Amino acid sequence: MDSKNIYITNCLSEDSETVINGKGQNIIPPPEKEPLWKGFISKFKDPLIIVLLVVFIFSVGVSIYEILNLGKGYEVLLEPMGVLIAMFLATGVGFVFEVKADKEFDILNKVKDTRPVKVLRKIKHNDGSVSVEVKEIPKSDVVVGDVVRLESGDEVPADGNIIEAMHLTVDESIFTGEPYADKSVERQENSEAAYPSNFLLRGATVIEGNAVMKVSACGMNTEEGKGIAKVQEGSEVKTPLNQQLDRLGKMISVASFIIGVLIVVVRLIYFFYEITDLEDIINDQAKFVDAIEYILHSIMIAVTLIVVAVPEGLPMSITVSLAMSMRKMLKENNLVRKLHACETMGAATVICTDKTGTLTKNKMTVIEHLFFGDTPKELIAKSIAVNSTADITEEEDGSVRRIGNPTECALLMWIKNEGFDYKKLRAETVIKEQHPFSTMTKYMETISDDGHVFIKGASEILLDKCSNIAGGWTKEQIFEKLHSYQAKAMRTLGFAIDDTFIGIVGIADPIRDDVAEAIHICRDNAGVRVIIVTGDTPGTAKEIGRQIGLIKEGEEGSSITGSEFAALSDEEALRLLANKGEGCIKIISRARPENKARLVTLLQKNGEVVAVTGDGTNDAPALSKAQVGLSMGDGTARAKEASDITIIDNSFSSINKAILWGRSLYMNIRRFIIFQTTINVCACLIVLFGAFTGKESPLNVTQMLWVNLIMDTFAAMALSSLPADKNVLNDSPRNPKSNIINMKMGLTIVSFGLIFFAALCYCWLNFSHDLFFTIFVSIQFWNIFNARYYNTKASVIQDIVNIFTDRKTLRENTSISFVLIASVIIIGQILIVTFGGKMFEINRPLTFNEWVNILLYTSPILIVPDFYRFIINKINK
């Protein structure tokens, strides 16, 4: 047995002998899924659903009282049944959409733990001798102490230390962002490196060379496993919309309770004021019963008002809005897994973005090249084609697959784009001798049968090795050029043919074509802060930051390494992150998974709404903790599992589209709240008017269900069908602590509610209930157009003008779906009035003239505000 084998044998620990039959030690189990019934029940934690539950209980109580004491029929149970239906629709739609999305993600995220792994293990024989044998076992059965053989293309099965390596290059991009990292037995001291040079990570891939490693950690104890553990911790931070709906639910509850109590108190004061002899009521049983009934009736009126005040259709409408936006975002390359993420992206104040694969193409490319003298291009191409072991193949879908060393693949792509067929050049050349690249020589050499000697490698090594430099260049000139490439975070490579140095290239992972503009829109227009968090070197990270316009040339103080960030106390880090002006943190390089997750947590403590983008396993903990996690379409299964949205085309510009849709969705939700709460204010005033005048409500239970549930759902669908408003990308992110109903909305709701109430009181006193019902619905029909144009620079009049003057703007701002869905409300009303009969307590269908008159008389609800909008927009323009 030679010395090398003796060393490897000695590395085999007792662990590998004692657990030789151990099974399943090297498994990272998928997150434990919540049972479906628990997932459905969790939907009832929504603040508005809780309010509906309370209303449902009150409504059931009132209905039972009316059946038992007032002699009413069982039809009074329709109202609580309507509230119950509203709850189950609101919770059920969201639940179904999320379960469907989960199933799609499960297909993407199947983990393969049965891949075979070659391990060296001690085998004790009957005669007492010990030998080392290579055994092929499932990846899941690898244990601590195992010695594993790795070859080019193998995936590292567990964490471990290198005990033997030959020209080893590893793809660690899913951990550090680096598509390749040179590894060796010796530990290279580098304070900037995220992981030691003699350490291999579970999930990394061997690009070239071979190695033997000793396993130091398996399963959940590996760096990948620790990251998954952090992913499973998740985030307990509520989304901005949920926080605002919390406040809205409390506001509605408190306001309706106060008004309900006031009703009871005022009616009791009025009752006792009218009483001349209280003792007479106490002694007279009949009068006493009448007094008790009066008090109970007052309480019932108060409860009715509470029921009317609560917007039963709001949770359902928000869910419908989210679901419709989910489908629209898919067309913009945003695959949404969790409904809340549709809107939360619009509230994001900070985006922490990975570099590799998000800002860059994750494809090493020749960026710069310089060849000296008159060396023929064909000979340069032949040198690259022959002196390489990489390959590129074209798939059926037209995409290019790169096989082998990323640097060599970049060179092959370059000569391919220059019009050379590298496979043909290889086929025409007979290789006599080839010496692969090694960390010792730092170059690769190939000798062909025609006598040519092709060399590529570190330029400084080749310059010392070569006797001549083509084109009369000097070493000093070449080094100056090399330094200019390296200053731009390029990996440089030199070339020599037949003892003559002929040229250099600069290779890098280029930024995506649309990233610089997308960063500008995101940061400067939309006001969303961008922080690059990457495992790459500080130099590379800064250069990428400069290229995309995130930092200026020579800007200092905006970059920090992961180790420097880890050394800061929470108080120091919070103060540093709170700075948004000059010198604020824009880049964290050499970041480890725990650095990213901590960054997200600290930003959230500072009141930020955080979105995190990433494609690697290293990004998963931060993706999980953020309010919105954005994984890339070609990212790892772990990243997708931890995310809320997957950016299918990997483009940062698609993130801007997600912000655009999120903000537009939030505005549509506010428009719907204006629409519905105006109805509720009006309905509450009608209940109060009836309570104090002794008049019966002009709307029965089934009519109120049509108004509060069905009509509101169509209204939500109509408003959700509106195109995204590009102007929202010029606004700053909203304050997450703000109320969803602001002062302007509040004034709009109250003023229109009072106008509608006054108009309806007149109709109540002068028209039949049949006409009143249709007038009420017609007013809401016109008002949906007011809600549609709320906070826009458009109007119905302007849209009509645009038909003749600016059809492009008309197409951008108009939704045919909105008009069609809104029309369903009127069509539904016609069907109800014509055929609803007994169910809706309609005495007779309306005539054509009555329909025309109603629509004409109620149309000023739209015409007057729209004329005002048109004039104001013209003045402001």
N, C-alpha and C positions, 0 to 999 in steps of 0.2 A: 504493500500500500504506500503510494507516494505521499509527500508532505502535505500537498493540497488536500488530498482525500482524508488524511489523518485530521487535518484542521476542521474539515466539514463534519467528519464523524464526531469529533469532540464537541461541535456546536449542537449536536442532537442532545436535547435535555431529557431528564428523566420523565418530564411531562409527556413527551411524545411516545414513551414506552407505556406509561400507565393508562393513557387515554386513547390507546391505539384503536379501540373499538367504540370510542365515543361518537355519538351521532348528533348532528344538528347544532353544533356549538357555534358555527360561523354563519348564523342566520340573522338578518335584520328583519324582524317581522313587520308587516305593513301596519299602519295605525289601526288600532281597534275601532271598528266602525260602530257607531251608535245604532241600536235597534231602530227599525223604521217607526215603530209606535212612539218611541222617545223623540225621534226627530220631528214627528208630527205634533206631539204635545208641546215641544219647545217653541213652536210657532205661536202658541197662546201666551208667550211672555211679552209679545208686542204690546206697548202701552195702550194703543187704541183698541186692541182686541180685549184687553182687561176691562176697559171702559164699557165695551159692548157686552161683556159678560155680566157686569153689574146692571146695565140697562135691561138685559134679558131677564134677570131675576126680578127686577122691579116690574117689568112688563107682564111677566107671568102672574105676579101677585095681583096686579090691577085687574087682569083678565079674569082670574078666578073670583075676585071680589065682585066683578060685574055679573058674572054668571050666577053666583050664589045669592047675591043680595039685590041686584037690580033686574034680574030676570032676563038678561040678554042671552042671545044664542051663542053656540060654540064658535061662531065666525070671529068673535073677538080674539080668539087664540091665533088668528092669522098674523097679527102684529108681532107677538113674540116668536112665532115660527119664522117670520121674515128676518128678524134680527138673528135668529139661530142660523138660517141659511146664509146670511151675510157673513157671519163668523166663519162658517165652514168653507165658503167659497174663497174668502180672503186667505185663510190658512192653507186650504187644499191646493190652490193654483200654484202658489209659491213652492209648496212641498213637492208637488209633482215635477215642476221644472228643475228643481235642484236634484231630485232623485235621478231624473233622466240624465242630467249633466254628469252626475257621479258615475253612472254606468259607462258613459263615454270615456271618462278619465280612467276607470278601472281597466279598460282595454289597453290604454296607453301605458299603464304603470305596472304591468306584470313583471315581477322580479325573477330572474333566472338564477336559482341557487344550485342547479344540478350540473352546471358546466364542469367538465373534468379538469382536475389540477394534478400536476406531477409533484409528488413529495418524496423526500428521502427519509426513510425510517429505519431504525435499528431493528434487526430481526435476531432473536435469540434462538439458536439451534439446540437440538437435544444433547449434543456433546459439549454444550456450554459456550461454544464460540458465538461471536456476534458479527453479523455482516450488515452492510448498508444496501438497501434495495430501493429501486425507484417504484413507487406505487402510484397508480392513477385512481384518485378518489374524487367524489363530488365536492364542489366548492364548499358546500354546507358542512362537510365533515372535517375541514381543516381546523387544527387546534393550536393553541399557543405552544411554541417549542418546535413545531414542524419546520423542516427545511424544505423550501419550495424552489423548484427549477422554473425559470421564466425564459421564454424565447420571444422573438419579434412577433407582435400581434396578440400576445397573451394579455389578459386582464389580471391585474394584481389581485389575488383573492383575499388578502388580509393585510393589516399593517405589519411592517417588519423592517429589520436592519439588513443591509446588503453585506454579504460575506464573500461574494465573488461577483465581479462584473467585467464584461468585455464590450467596449464601445457602446455603453448603455445610454439610450435616450428615451425618456418617458413623457407621455402626454398627461400633464396634471391640470389641464385647463378647467376641468370640472371642480377643482379645488382652489387653484391659485390664479386661474386665468391664463397661465402660460401653456401654449400648445405643445411645447417641448421643453424638457429640462434635462440637462446632462447630469448623470448620476455616477457615483464611484464608491469604492469601498471606504476610501478615506473621507472623513468628515471635513468639508471645506467650510472654514469659518466665514460666515457672512451674516452680519447682524441684520441685514435687510431681508434676508430670505425668510419666507413663511415657514418652510420646513427644511431640516438638514439635508445635505446632498447625499448622505448615505442612508436615507430613510425612504421607504416606499409606502404609498397610501393605497388602501383598499379601494378599488374602482378605477385607479389609474391604468393606462394602457402602455405596454412596451412598444415603442415605435421601431427601434432598431437595436441590435445587439442582443446579448443574453446575460442572465444573472442568476445567482443563487441567493436567496434571502432566508433569514430566520424569522419566523412569525412571532411578533411581540404582543399582538392584540387581535381578537376575533370579534365578529358580530357587533353587538351594541357598544363594545369597548373600543372599537376603532374610531378614527376621526370621522369617518362617514356615519357610523352608528351614533356618535355623540351629537352630530349634527341633526340626525333624525330625531333623537330624544328631545332636542330643543324645538324641532318642528312640532312634535306632539304636545309640547307645552302650550303652543298656540298663543293667541292674543285675547286678553280679556277686555281690551279697549273697545268701547261701543262706537259704531259708525256715527258720523255727524248727523245723518238723517234720523237715526234712532234716538239720538240725544234730543233733537228738535221735536220729534214726535212725542217723546216723553213729556217735554214741557207743554206741548199743545194738548196732550191728553189731560195733564193736570189742570191746565188753564180751563179747558172745557168742563171738567168735573167740578172744579171749584166754582166757576161762574154759574153753571146750571144749578148747583146745590144752593148757592146764595140766593139766586132768583127764586128757586123753589121755596126756600124758607121764607123769603119776603112775601111770596104769594099767600102762604099759609098764615103768616103773621098779620098781613093787611086784611085778609078776609076775616080773621078772628076778631081783629079790632073793630072792623065794620059790623060784625055780628053782635059783639057785646055792646057796641055803641047803640045799636037799635033796640037792645033789650031794656025794658023798663023795670022788670022785676026778676032778678036772677033766682031768687028763692022760689018763685012760682015755677020756673023751669025745672029746678031740682026736685020739687015735690010732685010735678005733673009728669007721669011716666011717658005719655005721648009726646009732650014737648021736649022731654029729655032725650028720647029716641031721635026726634027731629034734629036736635042740637048735635048729637053724636054723628048722625048721618051727614050733617053740614060740615063738621070737622073732617070726617073721613073723605067727603067729596073734595074738600079743599086740598087734602093731602094727595088725593088721586089726581087733581089738576096739576099739582106741583110735580108729581112723578111723570105725568104725561108730558109736561114741558121738558123735563130732563131727557125723556126718551126722544122727543122731537129735536132737542138741542144737539144731541150726539149725532155726528155725521156717519150713519151706519155704513154708507157706501165707500167711505174714505179708505179703510184698509184694503178692501177689494180693489178699489180703483188704483191705489198705489202699486199693488201687486200686478195688476194688468199693465200699468205703465212700465214697470220694471221688466216684465216678461216681453213686452213688445220691443222695448229698447234692447233687450238681450238679443233678439233676432236681428235687429238692425245693425248692432255692433258686430255680429258675425260676418255681415257683408263687408264690413270695414276691417276684416282680419283680426277681430277681437272675439275669441271664443270664451264666453263668460260661463264660469262654473257656479258661482254663487250670485244670486240675484242682487244682493245689496251692493255688490261691486260696481254695477252699472252706474249707480248714482254717486257712490263714494269717490270714484275717480274725479268727478267734477269738483269735489271739495278738497282734493289733495293740495297741500301747501309745499310739500317736499317730495322729490323723487330721488331715491338712492339707486343709482344705476350701476350695473356691472359694466365692464369694458368689453371683454372678449365676447363676440357674438351678439352684443346689443348695440354698442357704438361702432364696433368694427365688424368686418365680414367673416371673421374667424377662418380666413383662408390666406395663408402666407402668399405674398405677391411680390414680384420684382417691381420696386418703385422707381429706382434709379439704376442706370448702368453706364459704364464708361469703358470702352475698349480703345486701346491706343494703336497708333500706326495704321498699317494697311492690312491687318489680319483679315482674311476673307470671312464673311459672315457664315458661309457654309462650314468652315473649319471650326468656328466658335460654336455653332449649333451641334456639330459632330462631337466636339469636346464635352458638351453638356449632356448629350444623349448617351454617349458611350460610358462616360465616367460617372455613372449613376446606377442605383438599383431600384429606384422608385418607378411607379407606373401610374398612368391616368387612364381611366376607361370611361366611355360614354354610356350612360344608362338608357333604357328604353324611353324614358320620359324626356330625354334630351339633356339631363343634368350630368355633370362630370363628377366622377368618383376618384378621389386621390388615394393612392395606396403607397405607404412607405413614408420616408422622412419628409416632413412638410417643406423644408428648404429645397430639397431636390424636386419635389412636386411643383413648387413655385417656378423653378428654373425650366422644367419641362413645359409648363403652361406658357411661359414666356416665349420659348422658341416655337411652340405651336402657334401662338398668336402672331409670330413673325413670319409664319408661312412654311415652317419646316415640320416634316413628319419624323418625329424622333424614333418611332418604331422602325421606319424604313432605314434610317441612318444606323440604327443598332444592327439591323439584319444584314446590312452591307459590310459590317466591320467584324473582323475576327479578333477576339481579345486573346492575347498571348499571356498576359499577366495582370492581376488586379489586386491592389492593397486597399482594404476598406479604411474608412476614417476611424481614427482612434483618438482618445483624449491625450495620448502620449505624443503622437506625431502631429495631430491637428490638421491633417490633410488626407485626401483620398487620391490615389494614383492608379491610372490604367494605361497599359502599354498595348497598342494594337499591332496587328501583323504587318502593317505598312511602315512600322518604325516610329510612329508618333507616340509621344509620351504626354498624356493629358493629366493635369493636376489641378485640383481645386481645394481650397481650405483657407486657413487664417492668413490674411494678406502679409502680415509681418513675417510669418514663417516662410512663405513662398518667396518674398523679396530677398530674404537671406539665402534661400536655397538656389535661386536663379542667378545666372551669370549676366543676363541681359534684360533690359526693359524696353518694350516696343515703343516706337514713336518718339524716342528721345526724352521721355519723362524721367524725372528724378524721384528718388524715394521721398524727399521732402514734399514734393508736389502731390504725390499719391497719398501720403499720410494726411496732408491738409484736406484732401478730398474725402478720405475715409472719416476723418473727424467731423466733417460737415454732415455726412450721412448718419453717423452715430449720434450726433446732436439731435437728429430728428427721430431717434429711437428705432433706427434700422439695424438689422443684423447684416454685417458686411462679409463679403466673400471675395477672395482673389482667385485668378485663373492664370495658369501657365501652360504653354505648349512647347515641348522640346527645349527646355531650359530657358525659355523666354517668358517673362511676366507680361501678359497681354491685356489685363483689364480687371475691373472690379464691378460688383453689383451691390445695391442696397436692397434688402428684403424686409418687409414688414407686413403686419396684418392691417390693411388699409381701413380707414373709417368708411362707413356706409355713405353712399352718395348724398342721401337726404338728411344726414344727421345734423350737420352744421345749421341748416335752416330750421330743422325741427327743434333743436336746442334753443335757437333764437326765439322762435314762436313761444315755446314753453316757458322760458325764463323771462324774456323781455316783454312779451305781449301778455301772456296769461298770468305772469307773476308767480310762477311756480319755481321754487328753488331747486337746483340740480346739484347733486353730490355724486362724484364718481367714487365707487368703492370697489377696489380690485386687488387681486393677489399679485399683480405685476410690479415691476421695479418702479421706484419713484420717477426715474428719468422717463420711462415709457409712458407712465400715467400722466405726467406733466405735459409731455409732447402731444398726447392725444387730447388733453384738455385745451392745449393751445390751438390745435388744428380745428377743433369744433367750436372755438370761440368762448369756451368757459373761463379760461384765464388769459391774461394778456402776456405779451412777451416780457420776460424778466420779472413777472409778478411774484413777490415773495410772501410767505406767511399763509398761503391759501392751501398748502399741502402738508400732510402729516402721515407718518407711517403707522401701521397697525400696532406695532410694539410701543410707539410713543403714545398712541391713543389709549392703549391698555394701561399704561403707567399713570394716566391721569385719574384723579379721584372723580366721583360722580359730580361733585360740586364744581370742580374745575372744568370738566367736560361740558356740563350744562351751561356754564358761563361762556365757554368757547363756542358752543353751538348756537347760543342765543344771539351772537353777533351776526348780523345779516349785511353789514356794510363792508367797507374796505378791510381786507385781511381775513374775511370769514372763511371757514373751512369749505373747500370745494372738492378736494381730492383726498382720499385715504388710500394709500398704496400698501402693498404687502399685507393686506388685511386677511385675517383668518375668520372662520365662520362666527366665532364668539364675538369678534369685533363688530361684525355687521349687525348681529342680533342686538348687541348692546347699544349701538348707534341708533337703531330704530326705537328702542325702549326710551332712551334719553330724549330723542326728538319728540316723542309722544308726551313725555313729562313736561316738555316745554310748550305743550299745547298745539303741536304740529299734527296735521293729518298726513300720514306717511304712506307713500307708494314705493315699493321696491321692485326693481326689475332684475332678472338674472336667468341664466340657463344652466348653471352647474349645481352639483350637489352642495358645494360650499355656500350657495345662495339660499338653500332651503330654510334654515332657521329664521333668517331675516324675512323671507317671503311669507312665512307663517305668522310672524309677529306683527307685520305691518297691517294697517287697515285695508290695504289692497296689495296683494302679491301678484306680480306680472311675470309669468314665465315665458320663455321663448319657444316657438314651435318645434325647433330642433334641439331643444334642451333635454336634460336628463329626466327620467321618470320621477326622481325624487323632487326635482324643482317643480314639475307640473303638479305633483301631488300636494305640494305645500301652497300652491298659488290659488288665486281667485279667478284670474283671467289668463289665458294663453294668447300671446301675440303670434298669430300663425305665420306671418311673413317676417318675423324677427325685427321689424323696422321700428325705430324710435318714433317715426312720424305717425305710426299707428297708435302710439301712446297718446299723442296729441289728439287724435280722433276720439280716443276713449275719453279724454278730458272734455272735448267738445260735446260728445253725446251725454256725458255725465252732467255737465252744467245745463245743457238744454233740457234734459230729463227733469232736473231739479226745478227749472223754471216752469215746465209743464205741470209738475206736481203743485207748484204754488198757484198756477192758473186754475187748476182744478179745485184747489182749496178755496180760492175766491169764488168760483162758480157755486160750489156746494154750500159753503158757509153762508153765502148770501141767501140761498134758499132756506137754510136753517134759521137765520135771523128773522127772515120774513115769516116763517112758519111759527116760530116762538111768539112773535108779536101777535099773530092771528090767534094762537092758543090763549094768550093773555087777554086779548080783546074779547074773545068768547067767554073767558072765565069771569070777567068783570061786567059783562053785559047780559050774561045768562044765555047767550046764543050757542047752539050746537055747532061743532066744527064743520066747515063747509066741505072738508075732505074726509072721506071714510078711510078705513084701515088699508084696504086693497089699493086705493088711489095713492095713499102715502107710500106704500111699498113700491108702486110703479115709479113714483117721483124719486124716492130715496135710494132705491137699489138698482132697478133695471135702467132707468133713464140716466142715472149717475154713472153706471158702468159704461154705457154707450158714450157718454160725455168724456169719460177718462180715455176710452179707446180713441175717440176723435182727437183729443188734445195730444195723445201719445203718438199719433200718426203724423204730427207736424214735422217738417224737415228741421234738421239741426240748424240753429242760428249761429253763424260764424262770428257774429259780433261778441258772443260770450267769451271768446278767446282774447278779447281786448280788456276784459275785466280782471280785477284781482280776485284771488280765491276768497270765498265768503268766510266770515268768522264763524267757526263751529259752535261758538257759544251764543250766537244770535238766535232770535226767535224766527220760526218759519213764517209767521205772519208779522211783517214789519209795519211801521206806522202808515206808509202809503197804502198797503193792502188793507189794513184795518179801516182806514177812512173810506176806501172804495166799498168794502163789504157793508159797513154801517150805512153809508149814504144810499147805496143801491137797495139795501134791505128795507130802509125806511120808505123809499120811493115806491118799491114794489108793494109794500104793506099798505100804503095810502091808496094806491090804484086798486088793489085787491079788496080793500074794505069797501070802496065804492061799488065794485062788482058784487061783493057779498050782499050788500044791502039792496041792490037793484036788479040782479040777474038770478036765474035759476042755478041750482047746484050743477047741472049738466054743463051749462055755459061756463060757470066759475072754474070747473076742473080743467077745461080746455084752455081757458084764458091763462090760468096758472102755468100750465105746461108751455104755452106759446111764449109767455114772458121768459121762461127759462131757456127756451129754444133760441130766442134772439140774444139772450145774455151769454150763451156759450161763445158767440162770436166776439163779444166784448172781452171775455176771458182769453180767447185765442189771440187777440191783438194787444193784450196787456204787456206793457214794458217792451214794445217793439217800435220800430220806425215805420211800420206799415199800417194800413187801414183798408177797409173794404173799398172805399172810394179810390184810394191809390191803386189797388189791385185792378179795379175797372179801368182806370186811366192807363195802367201798364199793358192792358190787352192791346191797346193801339200804339203805345209809345215805347215800351220796354219789356218785350216778352221774355227775355233772358232772366231779368229780375223776377218776373212773375213766376216763371218755372221754379226758380230757386226758393221762393218764399211761399208758394202755394202748394197745398196738399189736396189732391182730388179725394183721397181717402177721408180727409177731415170733412169735406162737404158731404160725401156719401154717407158716412157714419152719422153725422149730425142730422141728415135727412131721415135716417131711420127713426129718430125720436118723433118727428111729425108723422111719418108713415105709421109707426106704432100707435100713436095717439088716435089717428083716423080709424085704425082697425079696432081699438078698444072702444071708442065712442060708437062705432057702427055695429060691432058684433059683441062687445063686452057685456052688454045687457045686465043680467042679474049679478054676476060676479063683482062688477065695478059699480053696481047700483046706478046704472045709466037708464034714465026713463025713456029716452028717444035718441035716435041718431041726429046729428046736426045737418042742416041743409047746406048746400054749396055756398049760398050767399052768406050764411052765418060763418062758415069757415073763412071766406074771403074777408069779411068784416073784422073777424077776430085777429087775423094775421095783419091786416092793415092797421087796426087800432093799437096793436101791441108793438108794431115795428119801430116806433120812436125810441123804444128801449135800446135798439141798435143804432138807428139813424143819428140821433142827437149826439151820443158819445163819439160815434165814428167821425162825424163832421168836426167835432172838437179835436180829435186825434189828427185828422188830416191837416187842419189849420196849424196846430202846434208843431207838427213835423215839418211843415213848409217853413214856418218861422225859424225853427232850430237849424234847418238845413242851410 
